């Protein structure tokens, strides 16, 4: 008989790890680019302008659908080749605002895997974005009961991970960050000595892309194809 794995502290990202998120933003961007219909810029060039605006505004307005809508408006005002009417601005803002009304679509295997993991390990949720919007998504997902703690932070960086580890009073050597974003989930967790599980998502936001720094600290890095594969490492 094998000895069950001792209690581990598993910290989960939410967007694009537990449920679909960025696909809704990508669809809004495609509709925005259709509406913009720039005569000289390619779609990729216009998207690059939006990326620059979003990067410039993270520190001021944060993340979420409201900040995204504001960034779409700024991009439109910057690139529009026609007189800007209030009706046009309302249309542009609506591309982002409709994201709030999208149904929560859990990623395959998430709920049944969390239910099993919660029986053996200590589960925490850590997500970044607008606090009210993120907590609403948690409530609508129906997953909240699996976590002993849910943290919504402005940014997921080394300082945020250190603060969470201190708050939870957990042993970093037995703590794992599980997510799809190298920039926000994997690299900062490894950088402060946590372990990490990288589960790539086909639609991870392009501004979250980075090389995974597997040697950034003493922690272990696992790379899995699917969320349900967590069971092979934390339940067997």
DAJO-V934586 format. One record per helix or strand of 2 or more residues. SS is the DSSP state (@ for helix, = for strand). FROM is the first residue (numbers start at 1). TO is the last residue. Records with the same first field share a line. If there is no record, write none. Layout:
# DAJO-V934586
SS->FROM-TO + FROM-TO
This chain:
# DAJO-V934586
=->9-12 + 122-128 + 149-153 + 175-179 + 195-199 + 221-224
@->22-36 + 43-61 + 65-79 + 86-101 + 110-120 + 131-141 + 144-146 + 158-168 + 172-174 + 182-191 + 206-208 + 227-234
